[in-house]
């Protein structure tokens, strides 16, 4: 298997009448809620919304189909809820079938006996505007490293990708040390490791502006040293800086280059492996990498060459970016491990995937081509 993507199977429901999302999350924010607080929509109502086109696959459903369609042997491992739709609940069945239709290996999927499939309710005022996002982890809260470790050992993936730190009770247990230990074992088995986080609420804009820490990002403290690849958004970078870097240095967030120097200096040991850290921004991404000899690159911005066109929906922009990045790295894995890969070109592949994803109609967002064709576009040969 080329890549195994773990955790956060979720279905995103988008409707104009989800005003309650703004009250919980604020405009453009994400609120992580508890299963018992989930609106009491019936299975029949969810199934009707799915039939009427108000649902899309989220979480690992944003990235795994892109990687599979680009030619990677892709598997996913997560929990879905039990129910009357062929053994799954309504949105779990939708998620499972959508992933199967994209050629993804589903042998690592588990059915949770008590919790429903994860659900996100997104308030949309128009086709292009995203307001509040309310996320109910549900079965994702029961993610078990012991259960999924057996799937990892069976599938022997080249890359293990965990989505997301901060959004699962069990996945985040023990202050994030359980996930860090899980990733350490994956590295010991020879896999390249990547995980990410999600911009969390609790007045994030105020925390960003005032330089305040957010406790959820402390989960990254034990995790970052165990990751080979870590890309985050600009807002997340500011919050990570406030929480992990500023207490040690007393400095305010300056820019992406400074953030990457600080993070690499703090979390990238000179231990003979390649590390790649980055920050995605509205017009591209910054990256910094360390070769096996311990030599760190100068942080570099790779501006996207694919910005033209109308954005339909920004949900999943970071996930689709990482999908393109990982497609490139998997196809150039020896170069990555040796530190001789074209890192800027890898980032440009991520930019291309993200651009294709956020500008496509919601029911056509997996329309990427195979790796060779996408690489030709990255290299400007078939724009």
N, C-alpha and C positions, 0 to 999 in steps of 0.2 A: 504494500500500500504506500502511495506517495505521501498522503496526509490524512490524519485523523483529527477532526474538529469536534471538540467536546463542550457540552453544557449549553444552556440557554436555547432550548427549542421553544419558540414562542410564535404565536399568530398575532399579527398587528391588525386591529380593526380601526378603520378610518371612517368617521362620519361627522357631518356638520352639527349634529345634535348632541355631541359629547362635550357639552359645556362644562360638566363637572371636572373635566381634566384640567381646565385652566385654574379652577379653585384649588386643586391639589398641587399642581406642578408649576403654575405660572406660565406665561407665554414662552414657548420654546423650551421649557424645562422638562425634566424627567422626575417623576415621583415614584419611588419604590414602595409598594404597598403590601399589605398582608393578605393572605388568601381569604380570611374571614371577612375582609372588607370589600371583596370583589362584588360588583353590582350583580343582582340576582337575575341576570339574563338566563333564560331557559336554553336547554340544548337545541330546541326547535328554533328559537330566535337566532342563536349563533349560526345554525345550519342555514337559515334563510339569508342572513347577511353574507355568508360565504357564497351561496348560490347567486346572490345579486351583485357580487363583485366588490364587496366592501372589505375583503380580507386579503392579506398577503402574508407570506412566511417571513418571520423576522429572526433576529439573533443569528444562529448558525445558518438559518435560511437565507440570510443576505449574502453570504460569502461562499458557502459550499457548492451551490449549483454553478456559480461562475467558474470555480476551479475545475469542476468536473467537465463543464462544457469546453474549457480551454485544453482539456486533454489529460488532467491529472487523475490518477486513480484515487478517488476521494471517498472517505467513510466519515460518518458522523455518529457520535455517541451522546445520548441525552435521554431524559425521561419524558414520556408522554402520559396523559391521563387515561385511565380505564373508562370504557363507556359502551354504548349500544351500537356504535357504528363500526362493525367488524372488529370488536374488542377494544376500540378506542372511543374517546369522547368526540364530539363533532369537530372541534378545531384540531384535535390530535390527528384524526383521520385525514383532514385537509392537509396538515403539515406533512404527514407521512407520505401521502400520495404525491404531493408536489415534489418532495425530494426524490421519490422513486422515479418519477417521470423524467428526472434530470440525470439518471444513471448513477446515483449515489449508492454506495454500499450501506445498507441499513441494518447489518447484522449486529451492530453494537447499540441499537436502540433498546430501551427498556420501558416497560409499562409500570407506572406507579400505581399501587393498589388503592390509594386513598386520595391523592391530590390530583386536581385537574391539570390539563396542559396549560403551560404559561400563556398569558394573554396580555396584550397591550392595547389600550384604548387611546386613540390619537384624535384630537379635535382639529378638524380641518375647516377653515372658513372658505377656502376656495381650492382649486386643483393644485395651486402652487404654495399656499400658505400652510405652515404647520404651527399649531399652537401647543397646548399642553399635551404631555405624554404621560399616561399613568400605566405603570407596569406592575403586573401581579405575577411573581415568579412561579407560584403554585408548585408543580412537580419539580421544577428546577431547584427549589429549596431542598429537595431530598437527594441531590447529586451525591453519589457515594464513590470516593476514590478507590475503595476496595473492590467494588463491582466493576468499575470501568478500567481498573488496572489489568484485570483479566482480559478484557477486550484489546487493550494496547499490546499485551504480550502475544496475543493470538494474531493480530493484524500486522505487527512489526512495521509501523509507519516510519517513514524517513523524517517526517515533521509532525510534532504534536502541538496543536493549537487550542488553547483554552479560552473560551468566551463566556462571561466577562468576570474579572475580579470585582467584588463589591455588590453582586446581585444575587447571591445564593447563601442562605443560612448555613447549610452544611458545607458548601464549597468554600466558604470564608471562615470556617471554624478555626479555633485556636489561633486567632489573630493573623490568619493568612499563612501560618506555618505548615498546615496540612497541604495546601496547594504547592507551596515552595518545595516541600519534601517530595511530593509527587513528581514535580518537574525535575528535581535533582536525580531521581531514579530514571527518568526518561533520558536524561543526558548520559547517565552511566551506561544505558543500553545502546547509546549511539545515535539517538534521535536529536534533531534540532528542535529547540523549544521556543514557543512564542505564546504570550498571553496579552490580554489588553484589559482596559477598564472602561467604564462608561461615565460620562459627565453626570455627576450626581447633584441632587437638589439640596434644599436647606439654605435657600438664598445664595446660590452660587455666584451670581453677579456681585452681590455685596461682599462675599468672601474674596472674590478676585480683586475688586477695587480697593478693599481695605487691607489686603495682604493677610487674610485670616486663614488658618488651617481648617481642613475638614477631616474628621477622624477616619472616615472610610478609606482615605488614601494611605493611611498607615498600614493597610493590608499589603501594600506594595513593598514595604521595607524588607521583609524576608524573601519576597518573590523575585525582585529585580536581579539579584545576583545569580539566580538560577536560569534566567532567560537568555537566549542567544539573540532574540529579536524583540524589540518593544517599540511600537509607534503609538503616539497619543495625539489627541487634538490640542489646539492652542489653549482652549479654556482649561482642559485637563492639565496641561503642562503648568499653567499658572497655579492651579490648586495643588498639584504635586509639589511644586516649588515651595508654596506656602507651608505645606505640611511636613515635607521631608528635608528640604534643603535650607530654607530660611532659619529654622531653629538652630542649625549647626553653624551657619555663616552670618546670620543677621542681615543678609542682603535681601532687597526686594527684587522681584522678577524684572530682568532687563530686556532680554530678547531671546529668541529661540536658540541662537548660537551659544549664548552664555548658559542657558538651561542645559543644553546637551553636553557642554563641557563639564558642568557641575555633576550631572547624573552619571556620565561615563566615568568621571574621576572617582565618584563615590561608590559605584556599583559594578564597575567592570574590572575585575581582577586580571592581572597578567598571568593567565593560567593555560595558555596555549590554544585557545579557541577564538574563533571570530565572533565579534559582538556587533550588532547593528541597532542603534537607537535613532528615533526620529520623531518629528512633530509635523502633523498635517496642518496646513493653513488653507485659506480660501482659494489661493491661486497656485497650489503645489504642495511641496513638503520639504522640510529640512532633514538632513540625515548626517549622522556621524558614526563611523565604524572603527573598530579596533581589530587589527590583524593578529594572527596567532603569536607573532613576535612581541606583542604588547605595544606596537606603534599605533597611536590613535590618529585618525584623519582630522583635518580642519573641518568643522561643521560647514556644510554646504547646502544652499537652497537650490532645489530643482524645480523651476517654474513649470507649471503645466502648459503643454502646447495644445491642449484640447478644451479650452475654456469656452469656445463659441457654442451658441445654441441655448435654448430655454431650459432652465432647471425645472423639473416636474416636482420632485420631492427629495429633500436632503436626508431623510431617514436612510441609514445604511451607507452613507458616503464613506465613513471610515472603514467599515467592514469590507466594502467593495474595493477600496484602495489596498487594504491588506491582502485581499484575494489576488489582485494583480501582482503585488510584490512577491507573494509566495509562489505564484505560478512561475515567475522569472527565477526565483531562487532555487526552486525544485529542479528546473531545467538546467540550472548552472550550479548544482550543489557542490561539486568538487571545487569550483572556483570560489564559492562562498566559504567553504571550510578552509581553503588555503589563504583567503584574504585577497585573491586576485580577481574576483568578480568585478564587473562594471557596476558599481553600486548606484551611480547616478542613473544608469539605464534601467536598473531594477525599480527605482523610485518612479521613473517616467512611465513604466508599465503600470504601476499602481495608479498614477494619475489618469492614465487612459481608461482603466477599468472603472474607476470612480466616475469619470465623466460619462462613460456609456451608461452607467447605472442610474445616476441621478437625473439624466435627461431623457430616459426612456419612460413610456407609459407604465403605470404600475403593474399591469399584467404582461409586460414585455421586457422586464428588467434583466432577464438572463440571456439576452441576445448577443453575448460575446462570441467571437470566433475562436478557432484553435490557436495554440501558442504561436505557430509560425506566422500566421496572418496578423495576429496582434503585434508581433515583433516587427513585422514589415511596417505597420503603422507607426510604431514607436520610432522607427528609424527613418520615417518620412518618405517611404517608398510607395505608399498607397493611400495617402490622405485624401 
